[in-house]
Amino acid sequence: MATTWTGRTIAITGGGSGIGLATTLALLNAGANVYVADVAQAPKELEGKANLHYDGNCDITKRESCKKFIDSIPGNLDGLVNCAGICPVEGKMAPDELFARILSINVTGSWNMGTEAIQRMTQQKGSSIAGILPGSERTLGAGVIVNIASGASLRGIAGLGAYCTSKHAVLGMTRSWAKEWPTLRVNAIAPGERDRHTTIKRGDK
C-alpha cells in the first residue's frame, strides 16, 4: 500500500531543481499540498501541477523572507524539507567570499527556515496519516523536519572544505533540534554516503 499524503501540507526549500525537484514531484504524486521556496522560477516539470504553491523569489539567507514564506502557508504545516544548498567548485582552499556564501545558504538558510517552521509547528497539535497496513495509522507528531545533509556531513572530502563544513553543521543542527523538540520528528538524510541514504534520528549520537 503506497503512503498517501493527501491533505497534508509540506514546505520545501530548493524544490525547483535536483533532489529538491524530485522530492517536490514525489510529494505531489503522494497527494500533498506542496509549498516551494526557491530563488528561481518553477521548471517546466512543475507546470500545471495541482496543489503546488511556488515562490520563486524567496531568499532563505534572509530571516524576513523565511518568515514571510512560512506565514503564507495556511492551516497546519505538517512538514518541512530543507533541501536548498550549493556545492560550487572550491579548489584546495575556498576564498573567504565563497566560504561565506556556502555557509549562508547551506547553514544559515536551513537554520532560518527550520526555526521559523519549528515556531509554527510547536503551536500545533499532533496528527497522523494512514499506515502501511490497511486500517493502521502512523503518527506525525506536531510536524516533521527533514534536513538534506550529505555524505560530506559524515566525512571530509578534499577540495570541498567549505561544503563539508556546512554539511557537518547541518547534521549537528539536526541532532540538536531532535533533542530539543520532542513533539517534532527531525531527521537528516545524507545522499552520497557510499551510494546509500543515511538517516540520523532522534537520540543518535
ChimeraX attribute file (.defattr): number of C-alpha atoms within 10 A of each C-alpha:
attribute: neighborCount
match mode: 1-to-1
recipient: residues
	/A:1	8
	/A:2	9
	/A:3	11
	/A:4	17
	/A:5	18
	/A:6	15
	/A:7	14
	/A:8	20
	/A:9	21
	/A:10	24
	/A:11	26
	/A:12	26
	/A:13	28
	/A:14	25
	/A:15	31
	/A:16	28
	/A:17	17
	/A:18	11
	/A:19	15
	/A:20	22
	/A:21	21
	/A:22	14
	/A:23	18
	/A:24	27
	/A:25	20
	/A:26	12
	/A:27	20
	/A:28	21
	/A:29	14
	/A:30	16
	/A:31	18
	/A:32	23
	/A:33	22
	/A:34	24
	/A:35	24
	/A:36	25
	/A:37	30
	/A:38	23
	/A:39	16
	/A:40	16
	/A:41	12
	/A:42	19
	/A:43	11
	/A:44	8
	/A:45	12
	/A:46	16
	/A:47	9
	/A:48	8
	/A:49	11
	/A:50	13
	/A:51	14
	/A:52	18
	/A:53	15
	/A:54	20
	/A:55	19
	/A:56	16
	/A:57	13
	/A:58	20
	/A:59	19
	/A:60	27
	/A:61	20
	/A:62	15
	/A:63	17
	/A:64	15
	/A:65	17
	/A:66	25
	/A:67	17
	/A:68	12
	/A:69	22
	/A:70	21
	/A:71	13
	/A:72	10
	/A:73	15
	/A:74	8
	/A:75	10
	/A:76	18
	/A:77	22
	/A:78	27
	/A:79	24
	/A:80	26
	/A:81	25
	/A:82	26
	/A:83	25
	/A:84	25
	/A:85	22
	/A:86	15
	/A:87	12
	/A:88	13
	/A:89	11
	/A:90	16
	/A:91	11
	/A:92	10
	/A:93	13
	/A:94	18
	/A:95	11
	/A:96	10
	/A:97	8
	/A:98	16
	/A:99	17
	/A:100	13
	/A:101	16
	/A:102	24
	/A:103	23
	/A:104	19
	/A:105	20
	/A:106	26
	/A:107	24
	/A:108	20
	/A:109	24
	/A:110	27
	/A:111	22
	/A:112	19
	/A:113	27
	/A:114	23
	/A:115	16
	/A:116	19
	/A:117	24
	/A:118	21
	/A:119	11
	/A:120	18
	/A:121	24
	/A:122	16
	/A:123	11
	/A:124	17
	/A:125	12
	/A:126	15
	/A:127	15
	/A:128	15
	/A:129	16
	/A:130	17
	/A:131	15
	/A:132	13
	/A:133	10
	/A:134	8
	/A:135	7
	/A:136	10
	/A:137	13
	/A:138	12
	/A:139	13
	/A:140	17
	/A:141	18
	/A:142	24
	/A:143	27
	/A:144	20
	/A:145	25
	/A:146	20
	/A:147	26
	/A:148	25
	/A:149	30
	/A:150	23
	/A:151	21
	/A:152	21
	/A:153	24
	/A:154	15
	/A:155	12
	/A:156	14
	/A:157	13
	/A:158	10
	/A:159	14
	/A:160	19
	/A:161	17
	/A:162	23
	/A:163	28
	/A:164	24
	/A:165	19
	/A:166	27
	/A:167	26
	/A:168	21
	/A:169	18
	/A:170	25
	/A:171	24
	/A:172	15
	/A:173	18
	/A:174	27
	/A:175	20
	/A:176	15
	/A:177	20
	/A:178	22
	/A:179	16
	/A:180	12
	/A:181	15
	/A:182	13
	/A:183	18
	/A:184	23
	/A:185	20
	/A:186	25
	/A:187	23
	/A:188	27
	/A:189	21
	/A:190	23
	/A:191	18
	/A:192	13
	/A:193	15
	/A:194	9
	/A:195	9
	/A:196	11
	/A:197	14
	/A:198	18
	/A:199	15
	/A:200	20
	/A:201	16
	/A:202	20
	/A:203	9
	/A:204	9
	/A:205	8
